[in-house]
Amino acid sequence: MTTLFISDLHLDASRPGITRLFLDFLENEAANADALYILGDLFEAWIGDDASDAIGDAVAGALARLHERGVPCFYIHGNRDLLLGDAYARRARMTLLSDPSLVEIAGERVLLMHGDTLCTDDAPYQAFRKQTHDPAWQRAFLARPAAERRAFAEHARAESQRYTKAAGDAITDVSPDAVVATMRSHGVQRLLHGHTHRPAIHALAIDGRDAKRIVLGDWYEQKSSVSYERDIASQSG
């Protein structure tokens, strides 16, 4: 049994080649999997289910077809698409999961996250995340005209790029202590997440037991996925 995991595609009209690559991935590789998990940031920006989006329409249709072929799709929100809601999930026939989510794959307990909550050393980002995850803030934002929401998203993206360059890797990567604490609190030896764009399989020990943290890659220049079977995870890109 093979389960596929992807994250951080950041689909956007400025990079149509990546959208085509993803649609091909759904039509071919994902169609042969037992399940597909998307761990956030499928889109570069998502300003609400009510906003017209050609890429969103194409992706929803492709995911619905994948579901019809017997492959369920599960979705955890990222920091760029936290406003993706139930309406879009119904169109795409995918199941929204909380962050984090504990799932069982081939008899093994695996913790899934987007990964941004593990970056605890990045205080400015965590403050911004807290604000944008507040239900009152989200309701007020979604009440704005689509043009205003789109302008806000473009500004936030530019500020994020500027800040990431200035802050450096040490601040924007996960905190090792946060990783261990999170895995310990959920009683798991396997963690999969995205967000950092630093694909790798990290071996670590938690309370004397071997553990693994598997980090998904982004899709800025090529596809990146993890194929997971019991105790075996392989990355492709």
Contacts in CASP RR format, 6 or more apart in sequence:
PFRMAT RR
TARGET T0000
AUTHOR 0000-0000-0000
METHOD contacts of the structure
MODEL  1
MTTLFISDLHLDASRPGITRLFLDFLENEAANADALYILGDLFEAWIGDD
ASDAIGDAVAGALARLHERGVPCFYIHGNRDLLLGDAYARRARMTLLSDP
SLVEIAGERVLLMHGDTLCTDDAPYQAFRKQTHDPAWQRAFLARPAAERR
AFAEHARAESQRYTKAAGDAITDVSPDAVVATMRSHGVQRLLHGHTHRPA
IHALAIDGRDAKRIVLGDWYEQKSSVSYERDIASQSG
1 34 0 8 1.000
1 105 0 8 1.000
1 106 0 8 1.000
1 229 0 8 1.000
2 32 0 8 1.000
2 33 0 8 1.000
2 34 0 8 1.000
2 227 0 8 1.000
2 228 0 8 1.000
2 229 0 8 1.000
3 33 0 8 1.000
3 34 0 8 1.000
3 35 0 8 1.000
3 36 0 8 1.000
3 37 0 8 1.000
3 105 0 8 1.000
3 106 0 8 1.000
3 227 0 8 1.000
3 228 0 8 1.000
3 229 0 8 1.000
4 29 0 8 1.000
4 30 0 8 1.000
4 33 0 8 1.000
4 35 0 8 1.000
4 36 0 8 1.000
4 37 0 8 1.000
4 225 0 8 1.000
4 226 0 8 1.000
4 227 0 8 1.000
4 228 0 8 1.000
5 36 0 8 1.000
5 37 0 8 1.000
5 38 0 8 1.000
5 39 0 8 1.000
5 112 0 8 1.000
5 192 0 8 1.000
5 214 0 8 1.000
5 216 0 8 1.000
5 225 0 8 1.000
5 226 0 8 1.000
5 228 0 8 1.000
6 25 0 8 1.000
6 36 0 8 1.000
6 37 0 8 1.000
6 38 0 8 1.000
6 39 0 8 1.000
6 216 0 8 1.000
6 219 0 8 1.000
6 223 0 8 1.000
6 224 0 8 1.000
6 225 0 8 1.000
6 226 0 8 1.000
7 38 0 8 1.000
7 39 0 8 1.000
7 40 0 8 1.000
7 41 0 8 1.000
7 42 0 8 1.000
7 78 0 8 1.000
7 114 0 8 1.000
7 193 0 8 1.000
7 194 0 8 1.000
7 195 0 8 1.000
7 216 0 8 1.000
7 217 0 8 1.000
7 218 0 8 1.000
8 40 0 8 1.000
8 41 0 8 1.000
8 194 0 8 1.000
8 195 0 8 1.000
8 197 0 8 1.000
8 216 0 8 1.000
8 217 0 8 1.000
8 218 0 8 1.000
8 219 0 8 1.000
8 224 0 8 1.000
9 18 0 8 1.000
9 22 0 8 1.000
9 41 0 8 1.000
9 42 0 8 1.000
9 43 0 8 1.000
9 218 0 8 1.000
9 219 0 8 1.000
10 18 0 8 1.000
10 41 0 8 1.000
10 43 0 8 1.000
10 44 0 8 1.000
10 80 0 8 1.000
10 218 0 8 1.000
10 219 0 8 1.000
10 220 0 8 1.000
11 18 0 8 1.000
11 19 0 8 1.000
11 22 0 8 1.000
11 42 0 8 1.000
11 43 0 8 1.000
11 44 0 8 1.000
11 55 0 8 1.000
11 56 0 8 1.000
11 59 0 8 1.000
11 219 0 8 1.000
12 18 0 8 1.000
12 43 0 8 1.000
12 44 0 8 1.000
12 45 0 8 1.000
12 55 0 8 1.000
13 54 0 8 1.000
13 55 0 8 1.000
15 220 0 8 1.000
18 219 0 8 1.000
18 220 0 8 1.000
19 55 0 8 1.000
19 58 0 8 1.000
19 59 0 8 1.000
21 219 0 8 1.000
21 222 0 8 1.000
21 223 0 8 1.000
22 59 0 8 1.000
22 62 0 8 1.000
22 219 0 8 1.000
22 223 0 8 1.000
23 58 0 8 1.000
23 59 0 8 1.000
23 62 0 8 1.000
25 223 0 8 1.000
25 225 0 8 1.000
26 36 0 8 1.000
26 62 0 8 1.000
26 63 0 8 1.000
26 65 0 8 1.000
26 66 0 8 1.000
27 62 0 8 1.000
27 65 0 8 1.000
29 225 0 8 1.000
30 36 0 8 1.000
30 66 0 8 1.000
30 71 0 8 1.000
31 66 0 8 1.000
31 69 0 8 1.000
31 71 0 8 1.000
33 71 0 8 1.000
33 227 0 8 1.000
34 71 0 8 1.000
35 71 0 8 1.000
35 72 0 8 1.000
35 73 0 8 1.000
35 74 0 8 1.000
36 66 0 8 1.000
36 71 0 8 1.000
36 72 0 8 1.000
36 73 0 8 1.000
36 74 0 8 1.000
37 73 0 8 1.000
37 74 0 8 1.000
37 75 0 8 1.000
37 76 0 8 1.000
37 103 0 8 1.000
37 112 0 8 1.000
37 192 0 8 1.000
38 73 0 8 1.000
38 74 0 8 1.000
38 75 0 8 1.000
38 76 0 8 1.000
38 94 0 8 1.000
39 76 0 8 1.000
39 78 0 8 1.000
39 112 0 8 1.000
39 113 0 8 1.000
39 114 0 8 1.000
39 115 0 8 1.000
39 192 0 8 1.000
39 193 0 8 1.000
39 194 0 8 1.000
39 216 0 8 1.000
40 75 0 8 1.000
40 76 0 8 1.000
40 77 0 8 1.000
40 78 0 8 1.000
40 80 0 8 1.000
40 81 0 8 1.000
40 114 0 8 1.000
40 194 0 8 1.000
40 195 0 8 1.000
41 78 0 8 1.000
41 79 0 8 1.000
41 80 0 8 1.000
41 81 0 8 1.000
41 114 0 8 1.000
41 194 0 8 1.000
41 195 0 8 1.000
42 59 0 8 1.000
42 75 0 8 1.000
42 81 0 8 1.000
42 84 0 8 1.000
43 53 0 8 1.000
43 55 0 8 1.000
43 56 0 8 1.000
43 80 0 8 1.000
43 81 0 8 1.000
43 84 0 8 1.000
44 80 0 8 1.000
44 157 0 8 1.000
45 80 0 8 1.000
45 81 0 8 1.000
45 150 0 8 1.000
45 153 0 8 1.000
45 154 0 8 1.000
45 156 0 8 1.000
45 157 0 8 1.000
46 53 0 8 1.000
46 80 0 8 1.000
46 81 0 8 1.000
46 82 0 8 1.000
46 83 0 8 1.000
46 84 0 8 1.000
47 83 0 8 1.000
47 146 0 8 1.000
47 149 0 8 1.000
47 150 0 8 1.000
47 152 0 8 1.000
47 153 0 8 1.000
48 83 0 8 1.000
48 84 0 8 1.000
48 85 0 8 1.000
48 88 0 8 1.000
48 142 0 8 1.000
48 149 0 8 1.000
49 83 0 8 1.000
49 84 0 8 1.000
49 85 0 8 1.000
49 86 0 8 1.000
49 87 0 8 1.000
49 88 0 8 1.000
50 87 0 8 1.000
50 142 0 8 1.000
50 146 0 8 1.000
51 146 0 8 1.000
51 149 0 8 1.000
51 150 0 8 1.000
52 146 0 8 1.000
56 88 0 8 1.000
59 92 0 8 1.000
60 88 0 8 1.000
60 91 0 8 1.000
60 92 0 8 1.000
61 91 0 8 1.000
61 92 0 8 1.000
63 73 0 8 1.000
63 92 0 8 1.000
63 93 0 8 1.000
63 94 0 8 1.000
64 91 0 8 1.000
64 92 0 8 1.000
64 93 0 8 1.000
66 73 0 8 1.000
66 93 0 8 1.000
67 73 0 8 1.000
67 92 0 8 1.000
67 93 0 8 1.000
67 94 0 8 1.000
68 93 0 8 1.000
72 94 0 8 1.000
72 95 0 8 1.000
73 92 0 8 1.000
73 93 0 8 1.000
73 94 0 8 1.000
73 95 0 8 1.000
74 94 0 8 1.000
74 95 0 8 1.000
74 96 0 8 1.000
74 97 0 8 1.000
74 101 0 8 1.000
74 103 0 8 1.000
75 84 0 8 1.000
75 89 0 8 1.000
75 94 0 8 1.000
75 95 0 8 1.000
75 96 0 8 1.000
75 97 0 8 1.000
76 96 0 8 1.000
76 97 0 8 1.000
76 98 0 8 1.000
76 99 0 8 1.000
76 101 0 8 1.000
76 112 0 8 1.000
76 113 0 8 1.000
76 114 0 8 1.000
77 84 0 8 1.000
77 96 0 8 1.000
77 99 0 8 1.000
77 114 0 8 1.000
78 99 0 8 1.000
78 114 0 8 1.000
78 116 0 8 1.000
78 195 0 8 1.000
79 114 0 8 1.000
79 116 0 8 1.000
79 129 0 8 1.000
79 132 0 8 1.000
79 195 0 8 1.000
80 157 0 8 1.000
82 132 0 8 1.000
82 133 0 8 1.000
82 138 0 8 1.000
83 138 0 8 1.000
83 141 0 8 1.000
83 142 0 8 1.000
84 96 0 8 1.000
85 96 0 8 1.000
86 96 0 8 1.000
89 95 0 8 1.000
89 96 0 8 1.000
97 112 0 8 1.000
99 112 0 8 1.000
99 113 0 8 1.000
99 114 0 8 1.000
99 115 0 8 1.000
99 117 0 8 1.000
100 111 0 8 1.000
100 112 0 8 1.000
100 113 0 8 1.000
100 117 0 8 1.000
100 182 0 8 1.000
100 186 0 8 1.000
101 111 0 8 1.000
101 112 0 8 1.000
101 113 0 8 1.000
102 109 0 8 1.000
102 110 0 8 1.000
102 111 0 8 1.000
102 112 0 8 1.000
102 186 0 8 1.000
102 188 0 8 1.000
103 109 0 8 1.000
103 110 0 8 1.000
103 112 0 8 1.000
104 110 0 8 1.000
105 228 0 8 1.000
105 229 0 8 1.000
105 230 0 8 1.000
106 229 0 8 1.000
106 230 0 8 1.000
107 230 0 8 1.000
108 190 0 8 1.000
108 230 0 8 1.000
108 231 0 8 1.000
109 187 0 8 1.000
109 188 0 8 1.000
109 190 0 8 1.000
110 188 0 8 1.000
110 190 0 8 1.000
110 191 0 8 1.000
110 192 0 8 1.000
110 228 0 8 1.000
111 182 0 8 1.000
111 183 0 8 1.000
111 186 0 8 1.000
111 188 0 8 1.000
111 190 0 8 1.000
111 191 0 8 1.000
111 192 0 8 1.000
112 191 0 8 1.000
112 192 0 8 1.000
112 193 0 8 1.000
113 182 0 8 1.000
113 191 0 8 1.000
113 192 0 8 1.000
113 193 0 8 1.000
113 194 0 8 1.000
114 193 0 8 1.000
114 194 0 8 1.000
114 195 0 8 1.000
115 174 0 8 1.000
115 193 0 8 1.000
115 194 0 8 1.000
115 195 0 8 1.000
115 196 0 8 1.000
116 125 0 8 1.000
116 129 0 8 1.000
116 195 0 8 1.000
117 126 0 8 1.000
117 129 0 8 1.000
117 178 0 8 1.000
118 174 0 8 1.000
118 175 0 8 1.000
118 178 0 8 1.000
118 179 0 8 1.000
118 182 0 8 1.000
118 193 0 8 1.000
118 195 0 8 1.000
119 125 0 8 1.000
119 126 0 8 1.000
119 171 0 8 1.000
119 172 0 8 1.000
119 173 0 8 1.000
119 174 0 8 1.000
119 175 0 8 1.000
119 178 0 8 1.000
119 195 0 8 1.000
119 196 0 8 1.000
120 126 0 8 1.000
120 175 0 8 1.000
120 177 0 8 1.000
120 178 0 8 1.000
121 170 0 8 1.000
121 171 0 8 1.000
121 175 0 8 1.000
122 167 0 8 1.000
122 171 0 8 1.000
122 172 0 8 1.000
124 163 0 8 1.000
124 167 0 8 1.000
125 163 0 8 1.000
125 172 0 8 1.000
131 137 0 8 1.000
132 138 0 8 1.000
141 149 0 8 1.000
141 152 0 8 1.000
142 149 0 8 1.000
144 152 0 8 1.000
164 172 0 8 1.000
172 196 0 8 1.000
173 196 0 8 1.000
173 198 0 8 1.000
174 193 0 8 1.000
174 196 0 8 1.000
179 191 0 8 1.000
179 204 0 8 1.000
179 213 0 8 1.000
180 204 0 8 1.000
180 206 0 8 1.000
182 191 0 8 1.000
183 189 0 8 1.000
183 191 0 8 1.000
183 206 0 8 1.000
183 211 0 8 1.000
183 213 0 8 1.000
184 206 0 8 1.000
184 207 0 8 1.000
188 211 0 8 1.000
189 206 0 8 1.000
189 209 0 8 1.000
189 210 0 8 1.000
189 211 0 8 1.000
189 212 0 8 1.000
190 211 0 8 1.000
190 212 0 8 1.000
190 214 0 8 1.000
191 211 0 8 1.000
191 212 0 8 1.000
191 213 0 8 1.000
191 214 0 8 1.000
192 214 0 8 1.000
192 215 0 8 1.000
192 216 0 8 1.000
192 226 0 8 1.000
192 228 0 8 1.000
192 233 0 8 1.000
193 213 0 8 1.000
193 214 0 8 1.000
193 215 0 8 1.000
193 216 0 8 1.000
194 215 0 8 1.000
194 216 0 8 1.000
194 217 0 8 1.000
196 215 0 8 1.000
197 217 0 8 1.000
197 218 0 8 1.000
197 220 0 8 1.000
198 215 0 8 1.000
198 217 0 8 1.000
199 215 0 8 1.000
199 216 0 8 1.000
199 217 0 8 1.000
199 224 0 8 1.000
199 235 0 8 1.000
200 214 0 8 1.000
200 215 0 8 1.000
201 212 0 8 1.000
201 213 0 8 1.000
201 214 0 8 1.000
201 215 0 8 1.000
201 233 0 8 1.000
201 235 0 8 1.000
202 212 0 8 1.000
202 213 0 8 1.000
202 214 0 8 1.000
202 215 0 8 1.000
203 210 0 8 1.000
203 211 0 8 1.000
203 212 0 8 1.000
204 211 0 8 1.000
204 212 0 8 1.000
204 213 0 8 1.000
205 211 0 8 1.000
212 233 0 8 1.000
214 226 0 8 1.000
214 228 0 8 1.000
214 233 0 8 1.000
214 235 0 8 1.000
216 224 0 8 1.000
216 225 0 8 1.000
216 226 0 8 1.000
216 235 0 8 1.000
217 224 0 8 1.000
217 235 0 8 1.000
218 224 0 8 1.000
222 237 0 8 1.000
223 236 0 8 1.000
223 237 0 8 1.000
224 235 0 8 1.000
224 236 0 8 1.000
224 237 0 8 1.000
225 235 0 8 1.000
225 236 0 8 1.000
225 237 0 8 1.000
226 233 0 8 1.000
226 234 0 8 1.000
226 235 0 8 1.000
226 236 0 8 1.000
227 233 0 8 1.000
227 234 0 8 1.000
227 235 0 8 1.000
227 236 0 8 1.000
END
